[in-house]
Amino acid sequence: MHTVLLRLSAPMQSWGTTSQWEERATTVRPTKSGVIGIVANALGYQLDDDLSALVPLQFAVRADRPGRTDVDHQTAGGGHPAPATRIPSAYGAPRGLERDPAGTLQASETATGRTTVLIIKQYVADAAFLAGLSTPDKELAEEIAAALTRPARPLYLGRRSCPPAHPIYHGTTHLPPETWPEQIPLLAEASDPTPQVWTETPPGPATIASPEQVPTTFQVRDHQLLHLELRRVRPATPQPPGGAA
């Protein structure tokens, strides 16, 4: 077995599953679909490319520094009073501004048919995770490791506004997903000596079903269930810089 380790550490990261539009929630840890998305981006995949080669990768993630959930409120939509400088809003329609009887500016419904929308986005703040993607295919593991070291495009943790604080590639090990979370030392920024681990596993009475199964293409939203085992481990103390042992 070959397991590529990804260090997912940043001031803010976000890992959504099914939420969209005005309320964007995050899970408390990276999702398999999100981590596969990082790898696909590093490999230079396009949105409609076939991901079949990446779907069988076995997933596990360890919360060395769980962080906390924060909420950010944003607005979508806006406009400019001069027609020459109007730009499309987030909904594809131009916005206009006009004065109301009191002399203040207000959004013109006749000009736009849209109003400014408040969007609530959740993030995992001040967190650090170690994720692993395991495969018996040595060439695929080496290809992923090389791409994470020299990615085709800039990488981010769930959203483009969440760049990583450290290089994502953390090394490759021969340990399988059942054992690497306990054998690989904690990250330097770890805050929990017995971190939680989520490991992909066949369905069972003690598993967690999460809507994050990787689709064959990211162009189509296909939220199937991924079954995970949740447990705690006691890894070795943080290792010095240089990657996995």
C-alpha positions in Angstrom: 0.0 0.0 0.0 1.2 3.5 -0.8 -0.3 6.5 1.2 0.2 10.1 0.2 0.0 12.4 3.2 -1.4 15.9 2.9 -0.8 18.6 5.5 -4.0 20.7 5.6 -3.1 23.6 7.9 -4.3 27.2 7.4 -5.8 30.2 9.3 -9.1 29.3 7.6 -10.4 26.3 5.6 -13.9 25.1 4.6 -15.2 21.7 3.7 -18.8 21.7 2.5 -20.9 18.7 1.6 -24.4 19.6 0.4 -25.0 23.2 1.4 -25.1 26.0 -1.3 -26.5 29.4 -2.2 -27.1 31.7 0.8 -25.9 29.4 3.6 -22.6 27.6 3.1 -21.8 25.2 6.0 -18.6 23.3 6.7 -17.9 20.0 8.3 -15.4 20.0 11.2 -12.8 18.2 9.1 -11.7 17.8 5.5 -13.9 15.7 3.3 -12.8 13.0 0.8 -14.3 14.9 -2.1 -12.5 18.1 -1.0 -9.1 16.3 -0.7 -9.6 14.6 -4.0 -10.4 18.1 -5.4 -7.0 19.3 -4.2 -5.2 16.5 -5.9 -7.2 17.0 -9.1 -6.3 20.7 -9.1 -2.6 19.8 -8.5 -2.8 17.4 -11.4 -4.3 20.0 -13.7 -7.7 18.4 -14.1 -10.5 20.5 -15.6 -14.0 20.7 -14.1 -15.5 18.2 -16.5 -12.6 15.8 -16.6 -13.2 12.1 -15.7 -12.0 11.4 -12.1 -12.4 7.7 -12.2 -8.7 7.1 -11.5 -8.9 9.0 -8.2 -12.2 7.7 -6.9 -10.8 4.4 -5.6 -8.2 6.1 -3.4 -8.9 5.2 0.3 -9.3 8.2 2.6 -8.4 8.9 6.2 -7.9 12.2 8.0 -6.6 13.1 11.5 -7.5 16.2 13.4 -4.2 17.2 15.0 -5.5 20.7 15.7 -9.3 20.7 15.6 -9.6 24.5 15.5 -13.0 26.1 15.8 -15.9 27.0 13.6 -16.2 30.6 12.6 -18.9 32.4 10.5 -18.4 35.1 8.0 -21.2 37.3 6.6 -20.9 38.5 3.0 -23.1 40.2 0.5 -23.5 39.4 -3.2 -24.7 42.0 -5.7 -23.9 45.7 -6.1 -23.9 48.4 -8.7 -22.8 51.8 -10.0 -24.9 54.8 -10.8 -23.4 55.5 -14.3 -24.6 53.1 -17.0 -21.1 53.0 -18.6 -19.6 51.5 -15.4 -22.4 49.0 -14.5 -21.2 45.5 -14.1 -23.1 42.2 -13.8 -24.0 41.2 -10.3 -23.4 37.8 -8.8 -26.7 36.7 -10.3 -25.9 37.8 -13.9 -28.1 40.9 -14.0 -26.9 44.5 -14.0 -27.8 46.6 -10.9 -28.8 50.2 -10.8 -29.0 52.8 -8.1 -31.6 55.6 -7.9 -32.6 58.2 -5.3 -35.6 57.7 -3.1 -37.9 60.6 -2.0 -35.7 61.3 1.0 -32.7 61.8 -1.3 -30.8 58.7 -0.3 -29.6 56.0 -2.7 -31.5 52.8 -3.0 -31.4 49.7 -5.2 -33.6 50.1 -8.2 -35.9 47.0 -8.5 -37.0 48.2 -12.0 -33.4 48.3 -13.2 -32.3 45.0 -11.7 -35.0 42.8 -10.5 -32.5 41.6 -7.9 -31.7 42.7 -4.3 -28.4 42.4 -2.4 -28.2 38.9 -0.9 -26.6 38.1 2.5 -24.5 35.0 2.3 -23.5 33.2 5.5 -20.3 31.1 5.2 -18.8 28.8 7.8 -15.0 28.1 8.2 -12.8 26.0 10.3 -10.4 28.4 11.8 -6.9 27.8 13.3 -6.9 24.1 12.4 -4.4 21.5 11.2 -5.3 18.1 9.7 -3.3 15.3 8.3 -5.1 13.5 5.5 -4.0 10.4 3.6 -5.0 8.9 0.3 -4.0 5.3 -0.1 -3.6 3.1 -3.2 -1.9 -0.1 -4.2 -0.9 1.7 -7.4 2.7 2.9 -6.9 2.8 5.0 -10.1 -0.4 6.8 -9.2 0.9 7.6 -5.7 4.1 8.9 -7.2 2.2 11.0 -9.7 0.1 12.5 -6.9 3.1 13.2 -4.8 4.9 15.0 -7.7 1.8 17.0 -8.5 1.4 18.2 -4.9 5.1 19.2 -4.8 4.8 21.2 -8.1 1.0 21.7 -8.6 -0.4 22.8 -12.0 -2.4 25.5 -10.3 -2.4 27.2 -6.9 -4.0 25.0 -4.2 -6.5 26.0 -1.5 -8.3 24.3 1.3 -12.0 24.2 0.3 -12.3 27.7 -1.0 -10.1 30.0 -3.0 -10.0 32.4 -0.1 -8.3 29.7 2.0 -4.6 29.2 0.9 -2.5 26.7 2.9 -0.1 27.9 5.6 2.4 25.2 4.7 3.3 23.0 1.7 0.6 20.5 1.4 2.7 17.4 0.5 3.8 15.8 3.7 5.5 12.7 2.4 4.5 9.1 1.3 4.4 6.1 3.6 3.7 2.4 3.0 1.3 2.3 6.0 -2.4 1.6 5.1 -5.2 3.9 6.2 -6.0 1.7 9.2 -2.6 2.2 10.8 -0.9 5.4 9.5 -2.9 7.8 11.7 -1.4 6.2 14.8 2.1 5.6 13.4 2.8 9.0 11.7 3.9 11.6 14.3 1.7 14.6 15.1 2.1 17.8 13.2 4.2 20.5 14.8 1.1 22.7 15.5 -0.9 19.8 17.1 -3.0 20.7 20.1 -4.6 17.3 20.8 -2.3 14.4 22.0 -5.1 12.0 21.2 -6.7 13.3 18.0 -9.8 12.1 16.3 -9.4 10.1 13.1 -12.0 9.4 10.4 -11.2 6.4 8.2 -13.1 5.3 5.1 -14.6 1.9 5.7 -17.4 -0.4 4.4 -20.9 0.3 5.8 -21.6 -1.1 9.2 -23.6 -0.5 12.4 -20.9 1.7 13.9 -20.0 3.8 10.9 -20.9 7.4 10.1 -22.5 8.0 6.7 -21.5 11.4 5.2 -22.6 12.8 1.9 -19.2 13.3 0.4 -18.5 10.4 -2.0 -16.4 11.6 -4.8 -18.3 11.8 -8.1 -16.9 10.8 -11.5 -16.7 14.5 -12.4 -17.0 17.7 -10.4 -19.2 19.2 -13.1 -22.1 17.2 -11.7 -23.1 17.4 -8.0 -23.5 13.8 -6.9 -23.7 13.5 -3.1 -23.6 9.8 -2.4 -22.8 8.5 1.1 -19.3 7.8 2.3 -19.0 5.6 5.3 -16.4 6.5 8.0 -15.1 5.0 11.2 -14.4 7.6 13.9 -11.8 6.8 16.6 -9.1 8.3 18.7 -5.4 7.5 18.4 -2.2 8.4 20.3 0.5 9.2 17.8 4.1 10.0 18.6 5.0 13.6 19.5 5.5 16.1 16.7 8.3 15.4 14.4 11.0 17.9 13.2 10.5 19.6 9.8 11.1 17.3 6.8 7.9 15.3 6.2 6.7 11.9 7.2 9.0 9.1 8.4 
